[in-house]
Amino acid sequence: MTARRAAAETVQSRSHRVRDILRLAQPPIGRFVPGLIWGLLSAAAAVSLLAVSGWLIVSASIVDSLVPLSIAVVGVRFFAVSRAVTRYLERLSGHDAALRQLASTRADMVRRLIPLSPAGLGSTDRGQVLTALVDDVENLQNLPLRVVQPLGVAALVAVGAVGFIAFVSPAAALTLAVCLLVAAAAAIGLGWVFGSRAEALVSARRAELSAALVDYFGSLDVLIAYGAEEQARARIAAADAALRRVVDRASLAQAVAAGMVSAVAGAASVWALAATAPGLLDGSIDGPWLAVAVLVPMVVFEIFGTVPVAAASWRSVRSSAERIVDVLPDRMPPELRPDTGDDVDFASTPTVRMRDVRADWPGGAPALKGVDLDLRPGERVLVAGPSGAGKSSLAAALVGFLRGDGEYQVGGREAADLSGPALRRAIGLCEQSPQLFDEDIRQNLLFARDTATDDELRDVLDRVGLGAWVRERGGLDARVGDRGALVSGGQAQRISLARALLRGFPVLVLDEPTAGVDPDASDALLRDLLQAAGEQSVLLISHVAPPAGTVDRTVRIDDGRTV
């Protein structure tokens, strides 16, 4: 019973989180209502246009006076123009609201992921995260555009049309109401029976294709070197075929539902004709109004035809929300520190102090088992130790990627009381595999400070020993390639340091800066990096000893402990 109750609570919690994502995707009322109003006016203009046109055509053949016909002609022109204008305003207002909310939603998703990166996403498939942040979040904009607004307009127009036809012919109004209910049930029911499973699988299949593509292009050199490129390409082809199959099934289901709505629409007009025609004999209705009663259902069902699309879009949007929930954990792993806290800036270079700091990686893998460390302003300290000793884990704890138990102070303040951004403004990390973007050198530096001038960029490149190299490459416009493919490992480290210097971190943590660098060039790289830091404090994490005289002291770490 306890296990069953726990499973039910898990399902309920997941449903609540899915609803939270959907609420986040829906624009606020004040921004959403204008698009709904313009859409309703556009649909009303379409109904009115056909009603007045039908009345005008029939009246022109049986009346002699031009006065009512002139009024009807003016009405036709008015509704034709107003339909186009209100349709444009509907698209403008609706898309503006949806896209503004999409930007807010995507920013919120990124904020939720920031505390998990990189320590909390190590076991997460990159393709799933990419699909969730790009395709699934973008699909959420269909909630207001293709679900809520069309359904709202269709429902209001249907009620208004039935009410209008009731004044013309109660029997025709009854047939229209019955046919609309049948069409709604058919559109939703048939779409759910034939397409719900396929529509739910579209996002999953898209994620599998994205993961296959990311793995293929991200590891193409390794795949070719080991003769596995053909198998990776076959995986892409299989994922693409699976995606096409579910898309075809979903499209077929939507087509079946739309076809049923069209069939009911034709039946509604025929039924309306059969119900109102006897009125011509007893004089309860005349020819022009009979035409109105027969023609209005056609345009009402044209508007009502968005219901199958809205039902399919709803299933797709909900599936995307579920996938986003699966990527975003419902709670922060206890091994990670939250980003909340005091948002402060240090006026000067702070002192870093650690006493008996312990930390684990998510999942319980031990990282630090008791680390003591002091880093005074302007000091250069080397952290040495064998591979797997915990050096990179120490770097992750220093910048707040891992939650450290024990005493950890920055500038006399408990690091646990500082917000994640505040801690990372004080302590900057240059990782052993720097992230370079497929842009030019200028843009890769401007990520650190977008107000920097070209002269400031050239100056910081000179400080890290890249000035002459950049000039030979053609200046700041030179490209670095995807993930720095067009630069060497040492050059990538220097660009990363230049970015850190431009940002102005008071304390710099250099994590294995000579990784992937030729041993003959490692001394020169370490000397340049340490000299370029100037008055900043530097914690150098390296298994390679730096040149003599470049560090003030050495701290050794082994098995997660300082020795």
Disulfide bonds with the S-S distance in Angstrom:
none
